Amino acid sequence: MTATIRHEDWLAALLAAQAKNDGGLTSQEWAERMKCSHKTALERIRKANAKGWVTVGRRSIITLDGRQAYAPVYTIKQPRGSK
């Protein structure tokens, strides 16, 4: 039997990981930080976004074929007064 992680617990984990990077992280980087699958990370980011905790930005990256592109990066911050 696996233990269930409460919604508040992983939101706290997102905030702790965010504290280490002010420029935002890609969804893949969030997955690596949270030690979960990319799909799970996206799901958690979407839920945090629904609560108003996410700011989306863009970061310039170089793709595998050498072209420059912009990838979405997510900054997660608990709004003042929210739980």
PASEBA-1860 file (N, C-alpha, C; in nm, 3 decimals):
! residues 83
1> MTATIRHE> 0.085/-0.117/0.000/0.000/0.000/0.000/0.090/0.124/0.000 ~ 0.060/0.220/-0.087/0.139/0.342/-0.091/0.071/0.452/-0.011 ~ 0.150/0.535/0.050/0.097/0.646/0.128/0.049/0.756/0.035 ~ -0.059/0.820/0.069/-0.113/0.930/-0.010/-0.049/1.060/0.037 ~ -0.004/1.139/-0.059/0.055/1.269/-0.026/-0.057/1.373/-0.034 ~ -0.069/1.450/0.071/-0.174/1.552/0.074/-0.138/1.667/-0.021 ~ -0.241/1.730/-0.075/-0.227/1.843/-0.168/-0.136/1.950/-0.109 ~ -0.155/1.983/0.018/-0.076/2.086/0.084/0.072/2.048/0.093
9> DWLAALLA> 0.099/1.918/0.108/0.237/1.872/0.121/0.315/1.893/-0.008 ~ 0.254/1.858/-0.123/0.332/1.877/-0.245/0.336/2.021/-0.288 ~ 0.236/2.104/-0.249/0.247/2.248/-0.276/0.365/2.306/-0.196 ~ 0.383/2.259/-0.074/0.496/2.303/0.008/0.627/2.258/-0.056 ~ 0.628/2.137/-0.113/0.748/2.087/-0.180/0.780/2.170/-0.304 ~ 0.676/2.212/-0.377/0.697/2.299/-0.493/0.760/2.432/-0.451 ~ 0.709/2.488/-0.342/0.764/2.615/-0.292/0.910/2.599/-0.250 ~ 0.942/2.488/-0.185/1.080/2.464/-0.141/1.173/2.451/-0.261
17> AQAKNDGG> 1.130/2.381/-0.365/1.212/2.367/-0.485/1.227/2.500/-0.556 ~ 1.122/2.580/-0.557/1.125/2.710/-0.623/1.227/2.802/-0.558 ~ 1.243/2.790/-0.428/1.334/2.878/-0.355/1.476/2.866/-0.407 ~ 1.507/2.757/-0.476/1.642/2.735/-0.526/1.665/2.795/-0.665 ~ 1.559/2.848/-0.731/1.575/2.900/-0.866/1.474/3.012/-0.890 ~ 1.521/3.137/-0.896/1.431/3.251/-0.913/1.385/3.269/-1.058 ~ 1.454/3.207/-1.155/1.421/3.228/-1.295/1.313/3.136/-1.347 ~ 1.260/3.049/-1.267/1.159/2.954/-1.312/1.224/2.828/-1.367
25> LTSQEWAE> 1.146/2.722/-1.370/1.193/2.593/-1.417/1.099/2.541/-1.524 ~ 1.152/2.465/-1.619/1.068/2.398/-1.717/0.994/2.285/-1.647 ~ 0.891/2.232/-1.712/0.817/2.123/-1.650/0.905/2.000/-1.630 ~ 0.998/1.978/-1.721/1.090/1.865/-1.706/1.183/1.887/-1.585 ~ 1.230/2.010/-1.568/1.315/2.040/-1.452/1.237/2.026/-1.321 ~ 1.109/2.065/-1.323/1.025/2.046/-1.205/1.013/1.897/-1.174 ~ 0.993/1.815/-1.278/0.981/1.671/-1.258/1.106/1.614/-1.193 ~ 1.222/1.659/-1.240/1.348/1.611/-1.182/1.361/1.655/-1.037
33> RMKCSHKT> 1.325/1.779/-1.007/1.333/1.830/-0.869/1.240/1.756/-0.775 ~ 1.118/1.726/-0.826/1.018/1.660/-0.741/1.031/1.508/-0.743 ~ 1.124/1.458/-0.826/1.146/1.314/-0.838/1.016/1.241/-0.874 ~ 0.953/1.290/-0.981/0.830/1.229/-1.030/0.833/1.231/-1.183 ~ 0.732/1.174/-1.244/0.727/1.172/-1.389/0.692/1.311/-1.443 ~ 0.722/1.332/-1.570/0.690/1.459/-1.634/0.540/1.482/-1.632 ~ 0.462/1.379/-1.656/0.316/1.389/-1.655/0.265/1.434/-1.517 ~ 0.319/1.375/-1.411/0.279/1.412/-1.275/0.317/1.556/-1.245
41> ALERIRKA> 0.437/1.597/-1.287/0.480/1.734/-1.264/0.386/1.833/-1.333 ~ 0.349/1.804/-1.458/0.256/1.892/-1.530/0.121/1.899/-1.460 ~ 0.074/1.787/-1.410/-0.053/1.784/-1.338/-0.046/1.871/-1.213 ~ 0.062/1.861/-1.140/0.079/1.941/-1.018/0.092/2.089/-1.051 ~ 0.164/2.122/-1.158/0.178/2.262/-1.200/0.041/2.318/-1.238 ~ -0.039/2.238/-1.311/-0.174/2.283/-1.349/-0.260/2.309/-1.227 ~ -0.253/2.221/-1.127/-0.332/2.241/-1.005/-0.287/2.365/-0.929 ~ -0.156/2.386/-0.922/-0.104/2.505/-0.856/-0.145/2.631/-0.934
49> NAKGWVTV> -0.146/2.621/-1.066/-0.189/2.733/-1.149/-0.336/2.767/-1.125 ~ -0.418/2.664/-1.108/-0.560/2.686/-1.081/-0.581/2.760/-0.949 ~ -0.487/2.745/-0.856/-0.496/2.815/-0.728/-0.433/2.954/-0.734 ~ -0.377/2.990/-0.852/-0.317/3.122/-0.868/-0.173/3.130/-0.819 ~ -0.105/3.017/-0.811/0.030/3.012/-0.756/0.139/3.018/-0.864 ~ 0.105/3.013/-0.992/0.204/2.996/-1.097/0.216/3.121/-1.184 ~ 0.340/3.158/-1.212/0.371/3.260/-1.311/0.447/3.191/-1.423 ~ 0.402/3.213/-1.546/0.465/3.149/-1.661/0.554/3.251/-1.731
57> GRRSIITL> 0.676/3.207/-1.761/0.770/3.289/-1.837/0.826/3.210/-1.953 ~ 0.924/3.263/-2.018/0.989/3.195/-2.130/1.139/3.201/-2.111 ~ 1.204/3.094/-2.153/1.350/3.087/-2.148/1.399/3.042/-2.285 ~ 1.504/3.107/-2.331/1.564/3.069/-2.459/1.644/2.940/-2.439 ~ 1.619/2.842/-2.526/1.691/2.716/-2.520/1.743/2.681/-2.659 ~ 1.837/2.591/-2.665/1.885/2.537/-2.791/1.828/2.396/-2.804 ~ 1.755/2.371/-2.914/1.692/2.241/-2.934/1.796/2.138/-2.977 ~ 1.755/2.012/-2.984/1.847/1.905/-3.023/1.906/1.926/-3.163
65> DGRQAYAP> 1.830/1.989/-3.250/1.881/2.013/-3.385/1.956/2.146/-3.398 ~ 1.986/2.210/-3.285/2.070/2.329/-3.284/1.999/2.461/-3.304 ~ 1.868/2.460/-3.312/1.794/2.585/-3.331/1.758/2.646/-3.196 ~ 1.742/2.778/-3.197/1.700/2.847/-3.076/1.548/2.845/-3.069 ~ 1.495/2.820/-2.950/1.351/2.819/-2.928/1.325/2.873/-2.787 ~ 1.199/2.898/-2.759/1.161/2.944/-2.627/1.077/2.837/-2.558 ~ 1.118/2.803/-2.438/1.047/2.702/-2.359/0.976/2.772/-2.243 ~ 0.855/2.727/-2.210/0.788/2.786/-2.094/0.857/2.744/-1.965
73> VYTIKQPR> 0.871/2.839/-1.875/0.925/2.812/-1.741/0.821/2.858/-1.640 ~ 0.816/2.788/-1.529/0.713/2.812/-1.429/0.776/2.853/-1.297 ~ 0.726/2.963/-1.244/0.765/3.010/-1.111/0.645/2.987/-1.021 ~ 0.666/2.925/-0.909/0.556/2.895/-0.818/0.578/2.972/-0.689 ~ 0.477/3.051/-0.656/0.486/3.134/-0.536/0.348/3.142/-0.473 ~ 0.344/3.115/-0.344/0.218/3.120/-0.272/0.174/3.265/-0.257 ~ 0.054/3.299/-0.305/0.006/3.435/-0.287/-0.014/3.468/-0.140 ~ 0.002/3.593/-0.106/-0.017/3.633/0.033/-0.160/3.605/0.077
81> GSK> -0.173/3.552/0.195/-0.303/3.525/0.253/-0.368/3.395/0.207 ~ -0.303/3.320/0.116/-0.364/3.195/0.072/-0.311/3.079/0.155 ~ -0.386/2.969/0.154/-0.348/2.850/0.230/-0.325/2.736/0.137
END
